[in-house]
Amino acid sequence: EDTFDEYFDAKYVRDLIKIVWGEKPPYKLLDAGSANGLTLEEFAEYDIKAWGVEKSKYIHAQTPKYLRKRN
């Protein structure tokens, strides 16, 4: 969480998806390796409905309650 804003940029990911696949929001996205789910909230700001999966039980347990249904 301490470095999340420094290393993750939902706008950049949105722009890459547009460049590579020509897709523009709204669309759905699966974030594989979503960690604590904070990416899901960021994607929502760009009209991207993201769902997350995380293998690590430890990091997944860090998911805020309001994001647990989607992570």
C-alpha positions in Angstrom: 0.0 0.0 0.0 2.9 2.4 0.7 4.1 2.4 -2.9 0.9 1.6 -4.7 0.4 5.1 -6.2 4.0 5.2 -7.2 4.0 2.0 -9.2 0.4 1.5 -10.5 -1.3 3.7 -13.0 -4.8 2.6 -14.2 -4.8 5.3 -16.9 -1.6 3.9 -18.3 -3.1 0.4 -18.4 -6.3 1.7 -20.0 -4.2 3.5 -22.7 -2.2 0.3 -23.4 -5.3 -1.7 -23.8 -6.6 0.8 -26.3 -3.3 0.8 -28.3 -2.9 -3.0 -28.3 -6.5 -4.2 -28.7 -8.4 -1.0 -29.7 -10.8 -1.3 -26.8 -12.2 1.7 -25.1 -14.1 1.7 -21.7 -16.5 0.6 -20.6 -15.3 -3.0 -20.5 -14.6 -5.8 -18.0 -11.1 -6.8 -17.0 -9.7 -9.7 -15.0 -6.7 -8.6 -12.9 -4.7 -11.8 -12.4 -2.4 -11.2 -9.4 -4.5 -8.4 -8.0 -2.8 -8.5 -4.6 -5.1 -6.6 -2.1 -7.5 -5.5 -4.8 -6.6 -1.8 -4.8 -6.3 -1.9 -8.6 -10.0 -2.6 -8.9 -10.9 0.7 -7.3 -8.5 2.5 -9.6 -9.8 0.9 -12.7 -13.4 1.9 -11.8 -12.4 5.5 -12.0 -11.9 4.9 -15.8 -15.2 3.0 -16.3 -13.4 -0.3 -16.3 -15.2 -3.0 -14.3 -12.4 -5.1 -12.9 -12.4 -8.3 -11.0 -9.3 -9.7 -9.3 -7.8 -13.1 -8.4 -4.9 -13.5 -6.1 -3.1 -16.7 -5.2 -1.3 -15.6 -2.1 -3.6 -16.0 0.9 -1.6 -13.6 2.9 -1.8 -10.7 0.5 -5.4 -11.4 -0.4 -6.2 -11.2 3.3 -5.2 -7.5 3.0 -8.1 -6.7 0.7 -10.4 -4.0 2.2 -13.9 -5.3 3.1 -15.6 -3.2 0.5 -13.5 -4.8 -2.3 -13.7 -8.5 -1.2 -16.7 -9.4 -3.4 -14.7 -8.6 -6.5 -11.2 -9.7 -5.4 
